[in-house]
């Protein structure tokens, strides 16, 4: 009996096949990024009390260039920039509702793989630039303040997906990714996040 069960387990493990497929997506709207963990708050700068004549560290407001640089997601080489792989998966899962899928179940059927395992990022191909938007900040008495973020006017990326054969098909993944690019988007000011959002949209293209 034990031998039979062992044979059944071995058969299941043998027949379970994990496949990988890569799609190229092209941005059809600018991508705005805002790397969480940096933010745009006032930065603390430690100063030398002897040289500056200060008794304690002061708070120095970052320059627009500093604020912009801290919104970029850098890959582990410190040069290339990207976007979290989980952001694309989240968009695909959310798009699943539009495609008649149960979102909770869909989360377990595939995984979007990061190009850079250390940072969890997918490289974004394109030249980022600094953009400035006036936003409302604060509690009840909100005030207007300029916010500097990174934007890719034109961009593309390779999205690599792992999936279990027999559970979900490449055709379904293609549909989910394309639907996500049109209905959800990624990054800041995407349609999924706010009513006025129209950024971070993309479509699957052939090489």
C-alpha positions, 0 to 999 in steps of 0.5 A: 500500500505504501509503495503504491502511494509512493508511486502515485506521488512520483507520477504526480511530480513527474507529470507536473510541468512548469513552463515559462513564457516571455511577452514584450510589452510596449507602453502606449502611455507614459509610465510614472514611477515613485519608488516607495521607501524614498518618498518626497518628504523633507530629507534629514541631512547630517551636518558637521557641527564644527564646520557648519557651527550647528549644534544638531542635524538640521532638515534640508529640503531636497532639490527637485533633482534629488527628489526625482532621482529617489523616485526611480527603481534601480536594479542591483547594478545601480545603473539600469532602472526598472519596475517591480515585477509584482506590479505587473502581476497585480495588474494581470490579476485585477484584469482577471475580473474583467475576463471572468476569472476569480481573482483569488484563484488567479493569483496562484496560477502564474508568477511574473518573474523579476529579471533582477532577483535581488531587487525584484525588478523588471528592467524598463527600457526607455529614457526617464525624465523629470516631471513636476505635478502640483499635488494636495498634501496634508490633512484637513487643511491641504496645501498645494505642493510641487512633486517631482517624479520620474516619467518614461515618455516611451518605454517597453519591457520583457515580462517573463511568466511562469505557469503550471501546464494544464492549469492556465494556458499561454493564450489566457496569459496573453489575454490577461496581460493585454487586458491589464495593459488597457484597463489597469496599467502600472505605476502612478496615475494608472486607471486602476488607481484613480478616476483621472488616471491614464498613465502606465498603459501598455500592450503586448507586441511581437519582437 
